[in-house]
């Protein structure tokens, strides 16, 4: 297919993409960008279009893939767009003081809760807390792997119950 023929087919079917772009982006400006990028990709890859196939479906697929790729790229970058005006925060001074006493009390309560665990649960839990893997703990204590996993699980459950009391 010659370039002028492809361009004519592309232009005659391009208007169907605009509502689809708005549906995907829910923003008119982003939809215009998506529409333009789709047409660009279609023109750049016109040699991949098979003559006689449904060009609308081909264009919809290109647009959908561009949208998904852009979404994934933004998600990976953890980009957060903040459109709110921050004028109120210009002269905002926030003074915070760390309450070390409260955090020390919480740590002490946690240590007491771990100390009061039955010995059968405390030893595997403390080893796991120190960073050992399940299979390493099982080898150290000479117990089956499933037993170690269940003891650590029950230790967590008991700690959760004790900590909820505080």
N, C-alpha and C positions, 0 to 999 in steps of 0.2 A: 504494500500500500504506500502510496506517495504521501509526502508530508502535507501538501495542501488538502488532500482527501481526509487524512486523519484529523487535521485541524478543524475541518468543517464538521465532521462527525462529533468531535470533542465539544465544539462550541454549541452545537445543536442540543447536546445532552447535558451541558454543564449546569443549566438552571435548576435541574432536579436535585443538585447537590446542596444548594443553599439551605433549604428547610432541614435537610439531614444534618448539616453542620450546626445549625442553631439547636437542634434537638440534642446533639452530642455535647456541645459546649455550654449551652444555656446562657450565652453571652454573645451579643451581636458583633462586637469587635473581635473576639476570639474566633467566632464563626467565619468572619471575613478572612482572617489569617489562615484558618484551616482550609477554607475554600481555595485560596490562592496557592497554598502549599500543595494541595491535591492536584490542581491543574499543572503546576510546575513538575510534580513527580510523574504525572501522566505524559506530559510532553517529553520529559527526559527518558521515559521508558516506553516510548511508542513502539519500539521494535519488539517488545514483549507482548504486545496486544495481538491476539489471534483474530484474523479477519473472519467475520461472520459470527463471532461470539457476542454475547450481551455486553455492550460497552457500559451500560448503566451499572450493572453488577460489578464490573471491573473497577469503575470509578468509586462506587460505594466501598468496595474492599480496600482500595488505596486510602480513602478518607478515614475509614475506621482504623486501619493499621497505623496511620499517622497519629490519630487521636490517642490510641492506646500507647504508642511509643512515647509520645509527649507526656502523657499522664504518668507513666512509669518513670520517666526521667525526672519529673518534678518530685515524685514520691521518694526516689533515691536521694535526691538533693535535700529533702526535707525543707523545701521552700515554703515559707508561710508568707502570704501576701496580707498585709495589714493596711486596709484602706481607711481606717479611722484616723481622725486628726488627733495628734498628740499634744495639742496646745496646752491642755490642762496639766500636763506633766512637766512643763518647762520649769516652774518654780516649786515643784512638789519635792519636799524634803522628807524622807522617811527615816526615822530613827528606830533602830531595832537593837535590842540587847539580847544576847544569847542567855538562856536560862540553863546554866550548867548544872545546877542542883537538881532540876527535874530530870535531865537526861541521865545524871549519875544515879538517881533513884531508880529509873527504869532499867538501867544496866544491872544494878544490884538485884532488883526483883527477878530479872531474867536469869542471873547466875544462881540465885536461890532456887528458882524453879527447876533449873537443870540439875542442881545439886540434890534436890529431893526426888529425882527420878529413880525408879528401881534400878539396881546395878545392872540387871540384864539388858535394860534399854539405854542406860547412861553411857556405858563404855562404847558401843557401836556409834551412838549419836555423837559423842565427843570426837571420835576418830573421823567421822564423816564431816563434822564441823571444822576440823583441822585441815580438811582438804583431801583426805584419802578417798580413793574410789571404792565402790562396793566390793569389787573382787579382791582388792588389797586388804580391806577390813576382814573379809571372810578368811583370807589366808592367815592373817595375824592372829585371829581368834580361833581358828580351826573349826569354823562353822560353815554350813552350806550357804551359798549365795542368797537363796530365797529367804532363809532365816534372818540373815543380816538385813535384807531389804525390809522385811516385815517389822523387825525390831525398831529400825530407824523410823519407819512409818508410824508405829504406835507411839514412839517417843515424841514425835511431832504432834500427834493428836493429844497426848497428855499435856504437853507444853501449851498447846493452844487452849485447852480447857483451863489450865492454871492461870494463864495470862489474861484470859477473858474476865476472870474474877477481879483483877486489879482495875 
